[in-house]
Amino acid sequence: MTDPKIEEQLAPLREAVKEQGDLVRKLKSEGAPEIDVKKAVNELKARKKVLEDRELSLAPQVASFDRARMEDLLKRRFFYDQSFAIYGGITGQYDFGPMGCALKSNMINTWRQFFVLEEQMLEVDCSILTPEPVLKASGHVDRFADLMTKDVKNGECFRLDHLIKNHLEKLAAAKDATAELKDECADIVIKLDGMTKDEMAAILRKFDMKSPITGNDLTEPIEFNLMFGTQIGPTGLVKGFLRPETAQGIFVNFKRLLEFNQGRLPFAAAQIGNSFRNEISPRSGLIRVREFTMCEIEHFCDPQAKNHPKFENVADTVMTLYSACNQMDGKSAQQVRIGDAVASGLVANETLGYFMARIQMFLHRIGILPDRLRFRQHMGNEMAHYACDCW
């Protein structure tokens, strides 16, 4: 947003976000109780949402996009459509038609040429069927799960945390909602991520929650692992899963890949293939599905030497970066040379900066408009436990 009149309207909202961001920083630096920090973060997210909605409403209308009409067109031209539609179909599964296959193949071939061949990466093609010990070691067996509940009459499933959050937000937004009810709902939503199965079950009963679609009663919470399980071999004694991501095949072959590379770091490995996640209620078209193709790179380097020999080739690339700091302060994304971003410490190191720039170049090549693209940095509370920087 560069129009002075628009910025004038957004200024109070930006200031409100900045004030809340400063409060979150203060609470964290003072070691405040976790519940107080969560409340402050929740308020920060609410203020950011108001700012983003206002920015969107003030954006030029050319930026709008009718997703429903686009999806209807793609289905009528058979780029893709629901799998097994003549038997009623299953949500979260899609077939690609002739044009969809051609488009997908072009994108994969371009990706392979742009990354694997040009960067001389080591490509592997690993088994989809994965024995349990591999995914036990990665944590997927124990932690790759969500709580769900079912409609007692038709068996429709709902992800429990989403159901509770949506129900309580609807209650709190009602005109006759008391201040006490609003505070109670807000407090539960804040604590939801850390709640146990029994605590969520108690909330389900307390507010007498029903199916949001049919109004029918719901079952007690059920823990549901998002991996597709199976048995390997005729005895049924060897438990396995359809892989939830392609990374595991690369990691278990790290020693062989390192030997293939003469024991030298850095090197990158790549894999293209299908992965599977048994989503509880996929309702977002191709964005959230149960079977999908991944093109994945794992770049291995010395943690004490994260420079990249080809970084100077991309250092002048200008990128739209939405830093964690700007998000906390209510500011907009900024255009920055990736070389300056790495030099200032905004982007953690040359290797990360190099691949960010290369990813942007790839997205431009396959047709993503530059003015529709930005890189958003994960905030501290969003960061994966193993990450030091993530965009």
Order of alpha helices (4+ residues) and beta strands (2+ residues): alpha-alpha-alpha-beta-beta-alpha-beta-beta-alpha-alpha-beta-beta-alpha-alpha-alpha-beta-beta-beta-alpha-alpha-beta-beta-beta-alpha-beta-alpha-alpha-beta
